[in-house]
């Protein structure tokens, strides 16, 4: 037993002795006599000197109270019939019998050991916690980085799709780690740092996991928030410890996820900078490129806020390569669908190309969720394979929201909703620049009471002026239909009006598409504010220019609204037919809409509507419109 435990044990024993044998230490004024003397006095009848006697058989002790107020004690003999004998000896004295006759010695020993044993266990536990606490205090500044091992999910570049350019850049790093001599022969050095930027869910962390699975070198990964603590100096200590672990290897990769948590611009923020975070960043800057070169350590980082990072962190020598991971294109989305469906039972009627066309703007994370939702729906419907209807319902659920069958509308509300959505769909059919209408529905989903799904036939990267005007006109189709047929305006067009205002403002202020202002960019582009740097902005336009901007925005919106009303009046019969079909079926798809156009307007217009929009010129139909997969929210609740 360690010597440090001896003193606590002795103290515990003394406390236990005092608690269990208080009569040994405290004098109570009692007289102690022999049993023979007690028996002689007890037997005096009828004038016994005792008024009350207590016999404790468990402790073999007699305690007698005298008539003069004093007390006497004596040791009682071990005799199971002692109480009966005392009663016969003097029946005039009141006798109380306590304890049990069958009490065993081991029961007494056990009862006396409960308190000291309990205290001993408590002290031992406290000592161990103190030792653990001191160990944690010593390891407080240790790095929390974890080393990638084979126990994690093995991901390779074959499991990554839709980001081919980023894969090529990172494959070079893996090749350098595997065959460094080939590059050194040309005088090339490995990049010291690589930072991955892009929108959330585009695959930055997945690429890092692929590098960990491909490279045959130690791979450490840590989050940027793991460096920062409330105690000053802990973050810098963890950075030093991390790089000490990395330098112990000849070649190594360190992945810092969400580096913006520790790498934000220094000297910013309300009330001054955070000393702990800035010290951590300073230590990271020194470790990445200081006097002590880390020739074999590659820093891989990921963030979706590169605009807030400190310039010293992004300079060459620290992060030599900056790879932007874009959202996947049409072919990339198809490849991602292939990856996430290869281990699932997929029905032959599922067209992955069509799914990719219907999901523009989706990231890899969005597609993974969509495929998982389709699998859940198929299992819920007791199917053996995931078919086309499961993917369609899953797409609607991800894009628009969960179907709400409990939302019951009155007949008047359903008709107003049908005209609103039919107005969107009609503009989408007639305007050549508008994206093709895939589905229109008056079924409540998410926050919307109905929706019109318009999906481009191919990915768009540039938008013309006529295209944007058609987009505004198509978005205002729901409000125009309400005014033309019902003679009223409903609150359901709130989200449409907000979207229209954003497009018109961008045309005037950013794209230079205003006739009165000309090719002029006005104001700064909308972006996230970085406290300490963007709170104060200089006024960049005059009062007159601001007034002209407002007038131009209003002019664009009013012209598009009048144009939508004009088209509604020309094709009123088709609008009414679409409304009746929606009230009857609740959902109409492309083929059903084209059949209505052929029935009401004739085959000529139906053929033009059915033609791919890439073959239609602005003069081919009635106008123009854009979108990267527009799902009109329909009238929202409230």
ZAMARGU-4260 file (C-alpha; in steps of 0.2 Angstrom, whole numbers, plus 5000, padded with zeros to 4 digits):
<rodrens>
0) 5000/5000/5000 | 5007/5017/4996 | 5013/5027/5011 | 5001/5042/5006 | 4986/5031/5011
5) 4992/5027/5029 | 4988/5044/5037 | 4970/5044/5029 | 4967/5026/5035 | 4972/5030/5053
10) 4961/5045/5054 | 4947/5035/5047 | 4949/5022/5060 | 4949/5035/5074 | 4933/5043/5068
15) 4925/5026/5066 | 4930/5021/5084 | 4923/5037/5091 | 4907/5035/5081 | 4904/5016/5086
20) 4911/5017/5104 | 4906/5034/5111 | 4905/5027/5129 | 4923/5023/5129 | 4928/5041/5127
25) 4914/5051/5136 | 4912/5050/5155 | 4893/5049/5159 | 4895/5048/5178 | 4889/5030/5179
30) 4896/5018/5193 | 4903/5001/5188 | 4900/4987/5199 | 4902/4968/5198 | 4887/4957/5194
35) 4888/4949/5211 | 4886/4965/5221 | 4872/4971/5209 | 4863/4954/5212 | 4864/4956/5231
40) 4857/4974/5230 | 4844/4969/5217 | 4837/4955/5228 | 4833/4966/5243 | 4814/4965/5244
45) 4803/4974/5246 | 4814/4989/5247 | 4826/4987/5233 | 4838/5002/5229 | 4834/5001/5210
50) 4818/5009/5202 | 4822/5003/5184 | 4834/4990/5176 | 4838/4988/5158 | 4846/4971/5152
55) 4855/4973/5135 | 4857/4955/5129 | 4866/4959/5113 | 4880/4968/5123 | 4878/4957/5139
60) 4877/4973/5149 | 4865/4978/5164 | 4861/4997/5167 | 4851/5000/5183 | 4843/5017/5189
65) 4843/5019/5207 | 4830/5027/5217 | 4841/5042/5222 | 4844/5046/5204 | 4861/5038/5201
70) 4864/5024/5188 | 4875/5008/5189 | 4882/4997/5176 | 4889/4979/5176 | 4893/4965/5164
75) 4879/4952/5163 | 4884/4934/5162 | 4880/4924/5146 | 4864/4916/5151 | 4849/4915/5140
80) 4837/4913/5155 | 4844/4928/5165 | 4829/4939/5162 | 4817/4926/5170 | 4829/4924/5184
85) 4829/4942/5188 | 4810/4943/5187 | 4809/4929/5200 | 4822/4937/5211 | 4813/4953/5213
90) 4796/4956/5204 | 4794/4973/5211 | 4808/4981/5200 | 4803/4986/5182 | 4814/4976/5170
95) 4817/4981/5152 | 4825/4968/5140 | 4834/4975/5125 | 4843/4967/5110 | 4841/4949/5104
100) 4847/4933/5112 | 4853/4926/5096 | 4864/4940/5091 | 4880/4933/5083 | 4898/4941/5085
105) 4900/4943/5066 | 4885/4954/5066 | 4892/4966/5078 | 4909/4966/5069 | 4901/4969/5053
110) 4890/4984/5060 | 4906/4992/5067 | 4915/4991/5051 | 4902/4998/5039 | 4907/5016/5043
115) 4926/5015/5042 | 4925/5004/5026 | 4913/5017/5018 | 4924/5031/5022 | 4939/5022/5016
120) 4931/5019/4999 | 4926/5037/4998 | 4944/5043/5001 | 4951/5031/4988 | 4939/5037/4975
125) 4943/5056/4979 | 4962/5052/4978 | 4959/5044/4961 | 4949/5059/4954 | 4962/5071/4960
130) 4975/5061/4951 | 4965/5060/4935 | 4962/5079/4936 | 4980/5083/4938 | 4983/5072/4923
135) 4970/5081/4913 | 4977/5097/4918 | 4994/5092/4911 | 4987/5086/4895 | 4975/5101/4893
140) 4987/5109/4880 | 4989/5092/4870 | 4982/5092/4852 | 4965/5084/4849 | 4969/5078/4832
145) 4964/5060/4827 | 4974/5049/4816 | 4965/5041/4802 | 4966/5022/4803 | 4958/5008/4793
150) 4944/5006/4806 | 4936/5022/4797 | 4925/5020/4782 | 4937/5018/4767 | 4934/5031/4754
155) 4944/5033/4738 | 4943/5045/4723 | 4932/5032/4715 | 4919/5036/4728 | 4919/5055/4723
160) 4911/5062/4708 | 4905/5079/4701 | 4922/5088/4706 | 4934/5082/4693 | 4945/5097/4693
165) 4947/5096/4712 | 4951/5078/4711 | 4964/5080/4698 | 4973/5093/4709 | 4972/5082/4724
170) 4978/5067/4715 | 4994/5076/4711 | 4997/5078/4729 | 4994/5059/4732 | 5006/5055/4718
175) 5019/5066/4725 | 5018/5057/4742 | 5019/5040/4734 | 5033/5044/4721 | 5042/5060/4727
180) 5058/5056/4718 | 5049/5058/4701 | 5045/5076/4706 | 5062/5080/4715 | 5071/5075/4699
185) 5063/5090/4690 | 5066/5102/4705 | 5048/5102/4710 | 5043/5103/4728 | 5027/5097/4736
190) 5014/5111/4740 | 5015/5115/4758 | 4996/5119/4760 | 4980/5116/4750 | 4964/5125/4755
195) 4947/5119/4749 | 4933/5132/4747 | 4915/5130/4741 | 4897/5130/4747 | 4891/5119/4761
200) 4889/5101/4755 | 4899/5102/4739 | 4911/5088/4745 | 4926/5096/4753 | 4927/5085/4768
205) 4923/5070/4757 | 4938/5074/4746 | 4949/5075/4762 | 4943/5058/4767 | 4947/5051/4749
210) 4965/5058/4751 | 4966/5049/4768 | 4961/5033/4759 | 4972/5035/4744 | 4989/5041/4752
215) 4999/5029/4761 | 5005/5041/4774 | 5000/5046/4791 | 4984/5057/4791 | 4979/5068/4805
220) 4962/5077/4805 | 4955/5090/4817 | 4942/5104/4818 | 4946/5122/4819 | 4936/5124/4834
225) 4946/5111/4843 | 4960/5123/4845 | 4951/5137/4853 | 4948/5137/4872 | 4943/5150/4885
230) 4961/5150/4893 | 4974/5160/4884 | 4988/5150/4877 | 4980/5133/4876 | 4976/5134/4857
235) 4994/5139/4853 | 5000/5124/4864 | 4988/5112/4854 | 4995/5119/4837 | 5013/5116/4843
240) 5009/5098/4849 | 5000/5094/4833 | 5015/5099/4822 | 5026/5090/4834 | 5016/5074/4830
245) 5016/5078/4812 | 5035/5081/4811 | 5039/5064/4819 | 5034/5057/4802 | 5044/5058/4786
250) 5029/5063/4776 | 5012/5067/4783 | 4995/5076/4780 | 4986/5087/4792 | 4968/5091/4788
255) 4960/5106/4797 | 4941/5106/4794 | 4932/5123/4796 | 4948/5132/4797 | 4938/5149/4798
260) 4935/5145/4816 | 4953/5149/4820 | 4960/5158/4805 | 4949/5173/4805 | 4956/5190/4800
265) 4966/5197/4815 | 4961/5214/4823 | 4943/5213/4819 | 4927/5211/4829 | 4917/5223/4841
270) 4928/5228/4855 | 4944/5222/4849 | 4951/5205/4844 | 4950/5188/4854 | 4968/5186/4861
275) 4967/5167/4862 | 4961/5165/4844 | 4974/5177/4838 | 4988/5169/4847 | 4982/5152/4840
280) 4982/5159/4823 | 5000/5167/4825 | 5006/5150/4831 | 4998/5141/4816 | 5006/5154/4804
285) 5023/5151/4811 | 5022/5132/4811 | 5016/5133/4792 | 5030/5144/4786 | 5043/5150/4799
290) 5061/5147/4801 | 5058/5129/4805 | 5053/5121/4788 | 5040/5107/4788 | 5046/5100/4771
295) 5036/5083/4774 | 5020/5090/4782 | 5006/5095/4770 | 4992/5106/4777 | 4975/5102/4770
300) 4961/5114/4775 | 4942/5117/4771 | 4930/5131/4773 | 4915/5139/4766 | 4920/5157/4772
305) 4936/5161/4763 | 4932/5179/4764 | 4935/5180/4782 | 4952/5172/4783 | 4967/5182/4787
310) 4978/5187/4772 | 4994/5180/4780 | 4986/5163/4781 | 4982/5163/4762 | 4998/5169/4755
315) 5009/5157/4745 | 5021/5147/4756 | 5007/5143/4767 | 4993/5138/4756 | 5001/5137/4739
320) 4985/5130/4731 | 4967/5136/4733 | 4955/5124/4725 | 4937/5130/4723 | 4924/5115/4724
325) 4909/5120/4713 | 4892/5113/4714 | 4891/5098/4702 | 4886/5100/4684 | 4873/5089/4675
330) 4886/5076/4671 | 4893/5077/4689 | 4876/5075/4697 | 4873/5060/4686 | 4889/5052/4692
335) 4885/5056/4710 | 4868/5047/4708 | 4877/5032/4701 | 4888/5032/4716 | 4874/5033/4729
340) 4863/5020/4720 | 4876/5007/4715 | 4873/4997/4732 | 4854/4999/4732 | 4841/4989/4722
345) 4836/5001/4708 | 4821/4998/4697 | 4825/4998/4678 | 4812/5012/4675 | 4824/5024/4685
350) 4833/5036/4673 | 4848/5044/4682 | 4851/5056/4668 | 4833/5063/4670 | 4835/5064/4689
355) 4851/5074/4686 | 4842/5086/4675 | 4828/5088/4687 | 4840/5093/4701 | 4850/5108/4696
360) 4859/5117/4709 | 4860/5101/4720 | 4876/5097/4729 | 4883/5080/4733 | 4875/5081/4751
365) 4858/5085/4743 | 4859/5070/4731 | 4864/5059/4745 | 4849/5064/4755 | 4837/5063/4740
370) 4843/5045/4737 | 4841/5040/4755 | 4823/5048/4755 | 4818/5038/4740 | 4825/5022/4749
375) 4815/5026/4764 | 4799/5028/4754 | 4801/5012/4745 | 4804/5003/4761 | 4788/5011/4768
380) 4778/5005/4753 | 4784/4987/4755 | 4793/4987/4738 | 4808/4976/4733 | 4816/4990/4722
385) 4816/5009/4722 | 4807/5014/4707 | 4803/5031/4697 | 4789/5036/4708 | 4799/5035/4724
390) 4813/5046/4717 | 4799/5059/4710 | 4791/5060/4727 | 4808/5061/4736 | 4813/5075/4724
395) 4797/5085/4728 | 4800/5082/4747 | 4818/5088/4746 | 4814/5103/4734 | 4798/5109/4741
400) 4794/5100/4758 | 4784/5087/4766 | 4767/5084/4759 | 4754/5089/4771 | 4738/5080/4768
405) 4730/5087/4784 | 4730/5104/4777 | 4712/5106/4771 | 4707/5122/4761 | 4690/5128/4757
410) 4683/5127/4739 | 4686/5146/4737 | 4704/5144/4743 | 4707/5129/4732 | 4701/5138/4716
415) 4711/5154/4720 | 4726/5142/4723 | 4723/5133/4706 | 4722/5150/4697 | 4738/5155/4705
420) 4748/5140/4700 | 4740/5138/4683 | 4746/5156/4680 | 4764/5151/4683 | 4762/5136/4673
425) 4754/5145/4658 | 4768/5158/4658 | 4781/5144/4659 | 4773/5136/4643 | 4771/5152/4633
430) 4788/5161/4636 | 4802/5154/4626 | 4815/5160/4639 | 4806/5151/4654 | 4812/5135/4660
435) 4801/5120/4655 | 4787/5116/4667 | 4789/5099/4675 | 4775/5098/4687 | 4761/5110/4694
440) 4752/5105/4709 | 4740/5112/4722 | 4745/5099/4735 | 4752/5108/4751 | 4770/5104/4754
445) 4782/5113/4767 | 4776/5131/4769 | 4768/5132/4752 | 4750/5128/4748 | 4755/5123/4730
450) 4770/5124/4719 | 4775/5125/4700 | 4792/5116/4696 | 4802/5123/4682 | 4818/5114/4678
455) 4831/5120/4665 | 4835/5108/4651 | 4854/5111/4654 | 4865/5120/4666 | 4865/5139/4664
460) 4880/5150/4668 | 4875/5166/4659 | 4858/5175/4658 | 4853/5187/4644 | 4842/5202/4648
465) 4827/5195/4639 | 4829/5179/4649 | 4828/5188/4665 | 4813/5198/4659 | 4804/5182/4655
470) 4809/5175/4672 | 4800/5190/4680 | 4785/5189/4669 | 4784/5170/4673 | 4785/5173/4692
475) 4771/5187/4691 | 4760/5174/4682 | 4751/5169/4698 | 4747/5187/4703 | 4741/5191/4685
480) 4729/5176/4685 | 4722/5181/4701 | 4718/5199/4696 | 4711/5194/4679 | 4699/5180/4684
485) 4695/5183/4702 | 4697/5202/4702 | 4707/5202/4719 | 4725/5201/4725 | 4730/5188/4738
490) 4744/5187/4751 | 4750/5171/4743 | 4761/5181/4730 | 4772/5188/4744 | 4787/5176/4740
495) 4784/5179/4721 | 4785/5198/4723 | 4801/5196/4734 | 4809/5186/4720 | 4804/5198/4707
500) 4811/5213/4716 | 4828/5204/4718 | 4830/5200/4700 | 4825/5217/4694 | 4837/5225/4707
505) 4851/5214/4701 | 4847/5219/4683 | 4848/5238/4687 | 4862/5238/4700 | 4874/5223/4695
510) 4871/5218/4677 | 4870/5236/4670 | 4853/5232/4660 | 4845/5248/4664 | 4840/5259/4649
515) 4842/5276/4659 | 4858/5271/4669 | 4866/5261/4656 | 4881/5249/4659 | 4884/5255/4677
520) 4887/5244/4693 | 4879/5253/4708 | 4882/5249/4726 | 4891/5233/4733 | 4885/5216/4730
525) 4876/5208/4744 | 4887/5197/4754 | 4889/5191/4772 | 4894/5205/4784 | 4911/5202/4793
530) 4910/5211/4810 | 4924/5224/4812 | 4927/5227/4794 | 4910/5229/4785 | 4899/5238/4798
535) 4903/5255/4791 | 4901/5257/4772 | 4903/5273/4762 | 4888/5280/4753 | 4892/5276/4735
540) 4877/5284/4725 | 4868/5300/4726 | 4850/5304/4731 | 4846/5306/4712 | 4854/5290/4707
545) 4845/5281/4721 | 4828/5288/4715 | 4832/5283/4697 | 4836/5265/4703 | 4820/5264/4711
550) 4810/5270/4696 | 4819/5258/4684 | 4815/5243/4696 | 4797/5248/4696 | 4797/5251/4677
555) 4804/5233/4674 | 4791/5225/4686 | 4776/5235/4680 | 4780/5231/4661 | 4782/5212/4665
560) 4766/5212/4675 | 4756/5221/4661 | 4764/5208/4649 | 4758/5194/4659 | 4740/5201/4660
565) 4740/5202/4641 | 4746/5184/4639 | 4732/5179/4651 | 4719/5187/4642 | 4724/5180/4625
570) 4724/5162/4632 | 4710/5163/4645 | 4702/5147/4638 | 4718/5137/4641 | 4720/5145/4659
575) 4702/5140/4663 | 4705/5122/4657 | 4721/5120/4667 | 4712/5126/4683 | 4698/5113/4680
580) 4711/5099/4678 | 4720/5105/4693 | 4705/5105/4704 | 4701/5087/4698 | 4718/5079/4698
585) 4728/5091/4710 | 4744/5088/4700 | 4748/5090/4682 | 4764/5085/4673 | 4772/5090/4657
590) 4763/5078/4645 | 4746/5082/4653 | 4749/5101/4651 | 4754/5099/4632 | 4739/5088/4629
595) 4728/5103/4636 | 4737/5115/4625 | 4734/5104/4610 | 4715/5102/4614 | 4712/5120/4618
600) 4725/5130/4607 | 4728/5117/4593 | 4743/5107/4587 | 4753/5121/4581 | 4756/5129/4598
605) 4757/5112/4606 | 4772/5107/4595 | 4781/5124/4598 | 4778/5122/4617 | 4785/5104/4617
610) 4800/5109/4607 | 4817/5110/4617 | 4819/5128/4623 | 4837/5128/4617 | 4830/5127/4599
615) 4817/5141/4602 | 4822/5159/4597 | 4814/5174/4607 | 4802/5177/4592 | 4797/5158/4592
620) 4783/5161/4606 | 4778/5175/4616 | 4793/5181/4626 | 4809/5174/4637 | 4814/5168/4657
625) 4828/5159/4668 | 4831/5149/4683 | 4841/5135/4690 | 4827/5124/4694 | 4813/5135/4700
630) 4800/5128/4712 | 4787/5141/4714 | 4782/5142/4732 | 4764/5145/4727 | 4754/5155/4740
635) 4763/5152/4757 | 4753/5151/4773 | 4747/5167/4780
</rodrens>
